[in-house]
Amino acid sequence: MRRQIQRLFRRLPATSTAPTLPSPKGGGELPGPCLELPAGLGDGQNAGMAGDGNGQAPEPPLRVESREELVYLLGEACELEHGLLCEYLYAQFSLKRSVQEGVTPEQLARIQVWELAIIDVVKQEMLHLSLATNILTAIGAAPHFERPNFPILSRWYPPDVQIALVPFGERALRHFMFLERPEGMSLRDAEGFGAVGHMRPLSNDDPQLTGGAEEWHTVGHLYRGIERGLAHLVDRYGESDVFIGPPNAQATTQVFEWPELTAVTSLASASSAIEIIVEQGEGARGDWVNSHFGKFVGILEDYLAVRRADPSFEPARPVIPVFLREPPDVDLVTLIEDPLTRRVADVFNAAYEVILQVQSRYFVHHGETPDELETLAKTAKHLMNWTMRTLGPIMTALPVGPQHTGQTAGPAFEIVRPAFFVLPHRDAAWKILRERFETLADVSLKLAEDPGLTGMKQIATNFQGFASDLRRHLTARAAVPTS
């Protein structure tokens, strides 16, 4: 099997062997990566990285000469984190849930271990998006939760950075590894993903009064460019004139669960936030075993072992990403035909949209009390942990329609009205959110009447709880006399 997995690194130099852990039998932890690694990577050195003699040209530095370019790059970083988050959720939602779906109890146990590993990565991607948004806020910009619809191909980002919704399996895992690979590592993307064309790096005589796209190849490359850009602007303008945004408008560990989530107020705190993002994604300066990249390597290795024992093993449902309506920025999408599936997908898209509205309101809040801010944070967390985690697998069990026999509906995370994400006026925002949750609760309760959708009843209860929390604050606020 080692020769099989070594193909993952077929463009890398001479190898040495990393330590291995025994593969558990049904349940338990994932095995540690036991593939043959590029020389030095297994012992924490940066061998195999760009510029160290492996034949790969050094990745070009990003050029940041203005706050506007920095905001542009941070916006791309937020879109990238958002896109990765949706990719990983899609793979998670595609996983089979019971032995009735054609897997053995032992195989189902492995699937559950893989899902837990993906959930850990998803939580860290949420942290990364929050940290990137904190940096945006710190330099005076608005939160950026918009993104193109899927698939996000080379029209939006550098040609070799492509994001699409793929069910769990070897292709998805190879693609995830490519996106999370350490900066400078030479690794091919999965089948069907390939760079189209080339970008021209900015030259020193390019004007940069407005922000624009630059050539970056990995998540780490983008964030290191942002870090150097921050340092350059601090050298030019001074720290107090770069970090001008309000710290109290940022997400912190006081109301969110992550101890790493702190306000960005200086170059040091911005660099610390970037270091967390890069280390969790690709690893700490060459030690990637516990990073997102390393976790996907471990999952792929375990998956290939199960497939070798049973070549017919399929851990994922036959999902394809489906839309309710044709988006303006993507061609040739699959539209849902089944009426019941359309209604569930509509709830999914609306719930996804309201998550973005709640998050946006948190970052642009003005006038909320600490208790109200805690409610916004709790609502966003519970929407992800309670509602979406239940709703996603419900949707992926439903048919697409008669034109796609045997295929089930994968959520496309449709972006419908980007401008509606930001609710800038406090009282109106809270009333809109309460109204939205009440509507979602009513629709979910009606769907729960279908014998195959009884799980929608708990989702309706969750929506009712969110609406009740918001209503409580609105009632308390209305009782306060105005001067």
N, C-alpha and C positions, 0 to 999 in steps of 0.2 A: 504493500500500500504506500510505502514511503516514496517509491518511484512515481506512483500516481500523483501524490500530492506535490512532489517536487516540480511538476509541470507548472504549478502556481508561480514558481520562481525561475522559469526557464530562461529568462533574460538576465539573471543575476550571476555574479562570479562564483568562484570556488566556495565550497560549503563546509560547515562544521555542524555537528549534531547537538541539538538542544536537549536538556533533561526531559524525561517523559514521566507521566503519571499513568497508572493502570486505568483502563477504561471501565467504568462501573457497569454492572449488569442491571439495567432497568432502574431508573431513578438515580438520585445522587447528583454529584457535581460533574461538570464537564471535564474531560481529560485536558491536561496541559498540552500545548502544541508539541508534537514530536516529529514534525517534518524537518528535513535538512534545511538549515538556514544559511543565508549569506554569511561569509566569514566575518566573525566579530559580532554579529547581531545577537547571537545567543549569550554572549558574556557582557552585554551592556555597552559595547563600543559602537561607534557610528560607521563601521565598515558597510559597504554597499550603498552609502549615501552619495548624493551628487557631488562631484568635484573631488572624489578621493581616489581616482584612477580606475573607476569601473567602466569607463568609456562613455558615460552619460554626461552631457554638457550641464554645467551648473544652471539652476533655474534662475531666470533673469530677475533682478530686484524690481520691486514695484516702486513707482515714483509718485510721491505725495508732496505737492507743493502748496496745497491749499486746504482749508477746512472742507470745502465743497468736495474735493476728491476723496478726502477721508470719509465723509458722510456717504458718498457713493459706494466706496469699498465696504463700509460697515453695513450698508443696505444689502449688498451682495452677500455678505457673510450671514446676515439674518435670513435672507432667502434660502441660502444653502442649508443652514441649520434646519429651517422649516421644511425644506424639501427632503432632507435626510430623515427627519422625524416621520414624515408621511410615508416614505419608502419602507421604513422599518415597521411602522404600524400596519401597513398593507401586508407585509410578509407575515407578521404575527397573526393578523386576522384570518389569513388564508389557511392556517394550520388546522388539521383535523382534530376533532374533539372527543371522539369515542371509538371503540372497537367496531361499532356498527358501520363505520366509514371505511372498513377494509384494512385495518392495521391490527397487529397483535397487541396484547397487554404490554409486552416488553417494548415494542416499538412506540406505543402511546406514551410510555414512561419517558422514553428518550425525547419525544416531541415536546412533552411538558417541560423537560429540562431546558431544551432549546428556547422555548417560549420565555421562560424565566430569564434567561440570558439576554434575550432581545428586549424584554421589559426593562432590565437594568440599563441597557444602552439607550432606550427611549427616554427614560428619566433623565439621563445625563444630557441627552440632546435638548431636552426642555431647559435644563440648567444652562447649557451653552447659549441657547437663544435668549435667555434672560440676561446672561452676562453681556452678550453682544448688544442687547438693547440698553443695558446700563451704560455701556460706553457711549452709545449714540446719545443718550440723555445727557451724559456728562459733558459732551462737547456742544450741547445746545440744540440737538436735532430731535425730531419726533420719532416715536417707535415705528418700526417697519415690519408689519406682519403680512404684507402683501407678497404675492409671488405669482409667476405664470402658472397656468393650468398644466397638468401632466399630459403627455411626457414633455419634460423640459430638455430640449435638445440644443444644438449648438447656436441657435439664434440668440440665446440669452447670455450664455457664459462662454468662457474660453472653449475652443472646439473639442477638447478631450474631457470636458466636464459635462456629463449628460445624466439626467435624473429621470427615472421612469418607474412605474409601479409594476413589480414582478413578484409572483407568488414564491413562497419559500421553496428553496431547492438549490442545486449546485450553481445555476446561473445567477440567482439572486445573491448568494453568498460571495461568489467571485466578484460580482459588481460592487457589493458593499466593501469588500476588501480593497478594491481599486480606489474607491472614493475615500477610504479612511487610511490609505497607505501612508507610511512615514514620508516626509518630504525628502525627495531625491531618490526614493526607491523605484527601481525600474520594474514595472508590473503591468501586464496587459489587462485591459478591461474584459468583462465577460462577452461571450458571443452575442453579436447583435448591437454592441456598443462600440463605436469607433470614432476617432477624431475626424472631423470634416473640415479641411482647410487649415489655415494657420492664422494666428494673430500677429500684428506688427507691434512690437514693444514700443512704448512711448520713448521718443528721443528727447534730448535735453532742450531742443529748440521748439518742442511742441507747446502751444499755449495751454494753460490749465486753469483758466478762470472758471470753467464749469467742469463738473466731474465727468469721467468717462471710463469705459471698460479698459482693463489692463490684463496682461497675460499672466495668469497664475494657474498652477497645475494641481495643487493639493490643498486641502483645508489648512494644513500647517503653513504652506507657502503664502496663502492669502493673509492669515493672521500675523505671520512674522512681518509681512509688508505693512500691515496696519500698525503694528508695534513700532516699526522703524519710522513710519510716517508721524505717529504721535510724538516720538522723540525729536524728530526734525522740527515739527511745529513748536514744541516747547522750547527748543534752542532758539527759534526765530522770534517767538512772541512772549515767551515766559509762561510758566505753568498756570498762573492765575488767569491768564487771558486765553488759554486753551480749554481748560476745564471750567466752563462757565454755567453748566446746567445745575439744577437743584438736586442735591443728594437725596432729599426726602421724596422725590418723584421716582426713585429707583426701587427695584425689588431687592429685598434683603432677607437674611435668615430670620429676622424677627417675625415675618408672616409667611415665609415659605420654608419648606422642609430641609433645604440644602445648607449645610454649614459653610460651604464654599461661596455662597451667594452674598457678596458684600457690595456696598456702594462704591462706585468709582469716583474718586475726587482728585486724583493726582496721576502722574506718570507711573509711579510705583504700583498703585492699586490697579491701574489699567493693565500694566505688564503682568501682574499677578493673575488677573482675570484671564488674560490671553494664555498664560502658562497652563492654567487649569484646563482650558478648552483643548489646547494642543496635546497636553499629556494624556488626557482621558481619551482623545480620539486616536492619536497615532503612537503615543508612548513618550516616555521621558528620555529624549536624546538617545534613541536607539534601543531602549529597553521597552519593547512593545507588547510583551506577553499579556499584561493585564489591561491593555488599552482596548478600544473598540476594534481596532484592526486585529489584535491578538485574539479577542473573543470570537470574531468571525472565523479566524483561522481554526480555532479549536472546534467550533460548531461544524465547519466544513469537514474537518478530519473525522469527527464522530459520525456525521451523516454519511460520508463515503464508506465508513466501516459497516454501518447498518445496511447500506445498499449492496455492499459486496456480499454480505451474508444472505441477503434477499434482494436480488436484482429487480423484483417487481414492486418493491417498497416505494410508495408515494406518500410523503407526509402532508402534502398540501391538497386542498380542495381544487377543483378545476376552475379557478377564478380568472376572470378577465376584468380590467378596469372599465367601468360603465358610467355613462353620463345620463342625466335627465334631459338635458338639452345641449345643442351643439355650442361649445364655447367659441368666442371670437378669435382666440389666439392659438387654437390647435385644430389641425385638419384630421379627417378620417377617424373620428371617435366612434365607439360603439354605444348606441342608445338603448336604454332599457325598454323592453317591450311588455314584459309581464306587469299587469296593473298593480298587483300587491307588492311586488318588488319595487316598483316606482314609488309607492307610498312610503315604504321603509327607507329607501334611499333618500327621499325628500327629508325625512326626519334626521337621517344621518348628516346630510349637508347642512341643514338648519342648525343642528347641534354643534357642528364644526364651526359654523359661522359665529354662533353666539360665544363660543370659546374665545375666538379672536376679538370679539367685541368686549368681552369682560377683561381680557388681557390688555387691550388697548386702553380701556377706561382706567385700569390701574395705573398705567404709565403716564397718562395725561391728567390724572386726577387733580381736582382743585376744590377744596372745601370739604372733602370727606373727613370724617373723624377717624381716629385709629381703629375703632371697632368696625366702621364701615369698610375701611381698607382691608382689614382682616377677613371680612365677609367676601369681598371681591377675590382675594387670594384663595380662600377656601373653596369658593365656587369654581374657579378655574381648575384647581387641583382635582376636585371631586368630579367635575365634568369629564376629565381625562380618566381618572382612576375607576370611577363607578360606571359612568354612562357609556363612554366610547368603548371601553374594554368589553362591555356586554353587547353593545349595539353592533360593533364590527363583525363578530362571529355570527350574529343573527343574520346579517345581510349576506355574508359569504355562503350561507347555506341555501339561499334563494335562487331560483332560475332567472336567467337573463331574458328568455323568451323563445318563441318557436324558431326563430332564425339562428339560434345558438344552442341547439339541443345538447344537453350534457354539460353545459358550462354554467357556472354560477357567478353571481354579481359581486365584483370587488369594488369597494368604495373608491371613487375618483377624487375625493376631497375637492369638490368643485368650488372654484372661486367665482362668485357671481357679481357681487357689488363691492369691489375693494374700498371705494370711498366711504362705505357705510360701516367700516370697521371702527373708525374713530367716532366716539360719541362725546363731543367736547363740553356739553352743558350738563352740569351735575344732576339737577332734578329730572330733566328730560331723559338723560341716560338711564337713570335708575328705573324710571317708569317704562321706558322701552324694553329694558332687560326683563323686568317683571312680566310685562305683557307677552314677551317672547316665550318665557318659560311656561306661562299659563297655557298658551296656545300649543306648545310642544307637548305638555302634559295631556291636554284633551285629545290630541291626535294619537298619541301613543296609547292612551287608554282604549280608544276605539279599535286600534290595530290589535290590541291584546285580546279582543273578542274572537279573533281567528284562532282555531285550535292549534295551528303551527307556530303561533307567535305569542304564546303565553308569557315569554320573557319580557315582552314590552310592558307588562304591568309594573314590574319593578323599575323600569326606566321611567314610566309615567310618575311613579312615586318620587323618584329622584328629582324630576323636573318640578313637581309640586313643592318639594322641600326647598329648592332654590328660589322659587317664586315667593314662598312664605318668608324666607329670610329677607328678601328684598322688600317685601311688603311691610315687615316689621320696622325696618329702618325708615321707610317712607312715612309710616304712621307716626313714628317718634319725631321725625323732622317736622311734620306738619303741626305737631302739638307745641312746638317751640315758638313763642310769640316773636314776631318780627318787629324791629324798631321802626 
